[in-house]
Amino acid sequence: MPGFVCGKKRYTEVNMSFSTSLIQDKSNTSKNNFLLPSQAGFDIDSPILPGLPDDVAKYCLALVPRPHFPAMGAVCKKWRSVIKSKEFLVVRKLAGLLQQWLYVLSVDSEGKESQWEVMDCVGNRRHLLSPMPGPVKAGFGVVVLNGKLLVMAGYSVTEGTSSASADVYEYDSCLNSWSKLLDMNVARYDFACAEVNGKVYAVGGYGVDGNSLSSVEMYDPDTEKWTLIESLRRPRWGCFACSFEGKLYVMGGRSSFSIGNSKCVDVYNPEMHTWCQMKNGCVMVTAHAVLGKKLFCMEWKNQRKLTIFDPEDNSWKMVPIPVKGSSSIGFQFGILDGKLLLFSLEKESGYLTLLYDPNASPGSEWRTSEIKPSGLCLCSVTIEA
């Protein structure tokens, strides 16, 4: 982006002056409720800031402190479009302004009320997300795409009747708002999903009639459409997916071609549009996370060891978890600052969050962390924005 780099050097003082004036509180209104009347009428084809090249104007907007983004998005359609774009994240990254945030879906001790909460890199809870639109669901998929949280499909129970859904909702972490995306082609739940090369894949699961699925579909954010692609060789459900070196890996769960839990790994190559299969997988996985170039898993049969997969040599290794007590105490995973967080699913408050640092010297990989959700962790994702 040569124009942007040149603009960054040439307009630094202008940008800083503009961003400072933009966030000044000039009235008794809310600190986030600044108004620019002269800009309010801008349409989508107008320049971002009159008199400035768009690349420089984007840098000006990126310099504004992140808490003001929702108010900026309300100024005009053009600004909102800029803040929602992938390029805006690129600009913030080049400016060194991206931050990591941990989004945790937690549930109360009675398992009735769930909520998304946001924590910073030291575990301070910043805010709660507004409730997601639509009915309460289970068995849904969660993926991060271009700094946004996607919650997909799942099933809802209404008056004792369950139904699969194809709904997809997107939470924009910059604008602090939910929106509905185009439905998936196939309603499904208990399926695998992952982001690979800027696209989202949904694999297998159960369909509307309760039958297991082999269908696979892909979401392209540029076209905002879901497309059915080459199916799995056989139905698969209760599985999970992750991305390694530009390929989609699907493992765990069950398959109609195996008795019990499947150890097969299905690998999809987006460039070749083909599936291949490996035999060296894991089975009933209760938690998983990709950290660096490795996959970390927790298997139901052995919840006192981390199972770590290295795709470079297709190898697995076990790392003991330094915790005492009943082996029935499970964990959910989170990732912050290149470290793996293990959130205990034990309801007693005495249990601490464990932290595993894969880059620490031997013998010092494990320690405890103050980062802890307000309730039991159902799932968590890390967003840079």
N, C-alpha and C positions, 0 to 999 in steps of 0.2 A: 504494500500500500504506500508507494513513494509519495503521493500527494499528501497523505496524512502526516508522514514523518517530517516533510518539509514544513507543513503548516504548524506542526507542534513546535518546531524551533522558532518560527517566525512570529507566532502569535501567543507566546507564553504569557506575556504581560497582559495582553488583551483578555485571554482566557481566564486568568486568575482574577482580573478585575471584574469580569462579567459574572463569574461564579460567585464571587463575594457579594456583589450587589444583589444577585438573585435570591440569596438566602437571608438577607437582612430582614428583620421584623419591623415593618414600617407602620403597623397598625396594631389594634388590640385583638385582631383575629387570631385563630389558632396558628401555632408556629409553622404548621405544614400547609397553611391555606394562603399562600401568596397568590396574587392576581396580577396578570399582565394584560390589561384590557386591550392594548394595541395589538396583541398577538392572538387574542381569543378567536378572531374570525378566520384564522388561517385554515385553508383546506389542504388536502393531502398533496396537491401539486405545488404548493407554495414553497419558497426556500425556507430552510429551518430557521435561520436568523438573517434577515435582510442585510445585505452588504458584506456577508462573509461567505466564503466557499463552504459547501456542505460538510467537507471533511473536517474543517476547522470548527464549524458549528457543532458537529457531533462531539468533538473533543471538549468544547465548552460545556455541553450538557453533561458529559461524563464526569467532569470535575465537581459537579454539584454533589454534596453529601447524599448518600444513598437513601436516608429516611425521607428526603424530599421528592423522590421519584414519583410516588403516587400523585402528588399534587402537580408535578410537572406534566404527567400524563393526562391530566384533566384540562390543561391549557388549550390544546388543540389536537386535532387528529394527527397532524404531522409529527408533533412531539411524541405522542403516544406510539405512533408507528416506529419511530426511531428507537424508543426505549424498549419496545418489544422485539426488536430485530436481533439477529445473531451478530451483526456487525457491531452493535453497541457493546456487547460483551468483549469483542475483540479490541475495541478502542479502550475500554476500561482495563483490559489486560495489559495492553501496550503502555498505558499510563501507570501501571503498577497499583491499581485500585481494587482488584478483585479480592474478595474475602471468602473464606470457607464458613459455611453454616450447616449445622446438623439439624435436619428435619426429622422429628421422631413422632410416630403415631403411637400414642400410649393409651392405655385403658385403665380405669379405676380398679381397685382391689376386688370389687364385686363383678367385674367384667361386663358392666352395663354401658357406661359412658366412655366414648373414645374421643380423642382430640389430637390434632397436629400441633406440636409445639416446636419452637425454633430456639436453638442454643448456639452461642458463639464458640470459639475455639478453646475457651477456658471453662465452658459449661454454664455460663450465665444464661438463664432463660430470658429471651428478648420479648417474645410475644406469642400469642396463640393465633393460629390461622382461623379465619371465619369458617363456619361449617361448609363442607363441600355440598354443592347443589345435588339434588336428586335423592333417591331413597338410600337408607343405610344398607350397605352391602358387605359381604364377606367373600373370600376367595378371589379378590381382585388382584390386578398386577400394578406395580409401581415402578416407574422409570424416570430418570432425569434426562432431559433433552434440552440443550442450549440454555442452560440455567433455569429451566422450568420443570415443575413437577407434574408428571402425567399419572393419573389414576384411571385404570382401564378395566372395563367389564366387571366380572364378579356376579354374584347372585344375591337377590334380596328376598326376604320372607315377609309376606303380607297376609295376615289372617290365616296363618298356618300353611300357606302355599308359597313355595319357593319358585323363582323364575330366573333364568340366566339373562344377563344383560350384555348389550354391545356398546353401552355408553362410554364415552371417554371425556374426562374433565382435565383441564390444564390449570395449574396455579402458577401465575407469574410472580416470582419472588421480588421483582423490582417494582411492579405496580401493585403488589399486595391484593390481587384479585383473582377470582376463579372465572373460567369461561368454558363453554362446552365446545368440543371439537367434533368433527364428523364421526359418526358411529363406525365401529368395526364392521366388517362384512359378516362375521360369524359371532353370535353371542356365545360367550364361554366363561368358565370359571375354573379355578385350580389349574391354571396353565402356566407356562414359562414365558418370560419376557425379558428383553434386554435391548440396550442401545448399541448399535454397531455402525461405525462410520457415519454418524449423524442421522441414522434411521432407526426406527423402533420395530422390533419383531415380536409377534405373539405366536406361541407355538402350543398346539395340542390342547389339553384340558378336557372338560366336559361341556357338552352342548345343551340346547334347550330341552331335549328329551332325556337327558341324563346319560346319553351314550358318549363314550370316549371319542376324542377327535384326533385326526392326523393332519388336519388342515393347518396351514401357516400363512400369516399375512404380515405385510410390511407397511409402516406409515412413513411417508416422505413429507417432512415439514415444509418443503418448498412448494409442493403441489397441494398440501393439506389433505391428502387422500390416503386411504388404506387400499392395498392391492394384494390379492391372493397370489402366492408364489408356490413353488414346488413343495408338495406335501411331504411329510415324513413317510418312511416306508411302512410304518404301522402306527396305530393310535398310541398316545402317551399322555399321562396325566399325573398330577402331583409332582411334576418335575420343576427344574429351575434352569435358567439360562444365564450366560455371561459372554463377554467379548474378549477374545485374545487375538492380537495381531491381525485385526480386520476380519476375523471369522466368528461365527456364532456357534457356541458350544451349548448343547442341551444334555443334561444328565440328571440322575436321580429319579425318583418317582417310580411309576409302574408302566409296563408296556403290555399290550395284548399278545406279544410274541414271547413273553417270558413268564415263568411261574414266580410269583412273589415280586420282590423289588428288582428293578433293572440296574445292571452295572454297565450297560452299553452307553456310549457317548455318541450322540449325533452331532456332526459338525457340518455347518453350512458355509459354503464359499460364495459370497455375494458377487464376486467377479465372474465366476463360472456358472452361477445359478444351479449348483449341484450340492447334494448331500453325500457325505461319507460317514463311516462308522468306526469307532474305536471300541475296544472291549474293556478298557481299564478305567472304569468310573467308580462312583460311590453310590450308595443306595439311599436310605431314608434320611434326607438332610433336613435338619430343623433350622439351620441358619447358614448363610453363606455371604461372602463378600470378596470382591477382587481388590487386592492391595498391591500396587506396583504391577509386576508381571506374574503374580501368583494368585491362585484361588484358595481361600480359606473356608473350610467347611466344618460344621458340627453334625455328626451323624447320631441318629437316635440311639443306636445300639452302644455308642461309646461317647458319652458327654463329658468325659474327663480328659479328652485329648483333642487338640486341633488337628484336623486332617488338611494337609497343604499340598496342592497340586501345582507342579511346574510344567507348563505346556511345552517348554523347550525340549525336554527329554521325556515327556509323557510319564513323569514319575510322581509318586505320592510319598509323603513322610508324615510321621506322627510326632506331635509336640505335646508333652503332658501339661495340663492346666493345673497350676498350683492352688487348688482349693480343696478344702476338707468338707466332710459331711455327706449327705445322701447324694448318690449319683443321679437321682431323679431331678435334681435342680438343674434346669436348662438355662440357656443363654440366647440372647439375640445380639447381633453384631452392629457396630457402627464404625465409621472411619472418619478420623480427623487428623490433619497434619501428618499424614503418612503412617499413622498408628491405628491398630485395631482395638476397638472398645468392645468389651464383653459385658452386656447389661444382664444382670441376674434376673431370672423370672421367679425367684423366691419372693414371697410377699412380705417377709420380715424385713424391717428397715435396717437391720444390722449388716446386711450383705452390701459390700462395696462393688463398684464397677472395676473390673480388671482391665489393664491396658497391656497390650503386647506390641513391642517395638521390634520389627524384624531387622532393623539396622543397628540395634544395640550390640554391645560386645557380649560374647557368650557368657551366660549366667546372669545377665542383668536385663534380659528381654522383658521380664514381667515386673509390673508394679501396679499399684492401685491408683484410681483417678477419682476426682471430685465430680466429674461429669456424670449426671444421673437424671433420667427423666422423672417427671412428677408421678408417673404411674408405671405399670408394667409395659415394657416395650413390645409392640406388635411388629414393627418394622422401622427402619430408619434409612435415610439417604443423605448424601452430602452434596450440597449445591455450592458452586462458586459463582458469585455474582457481585 
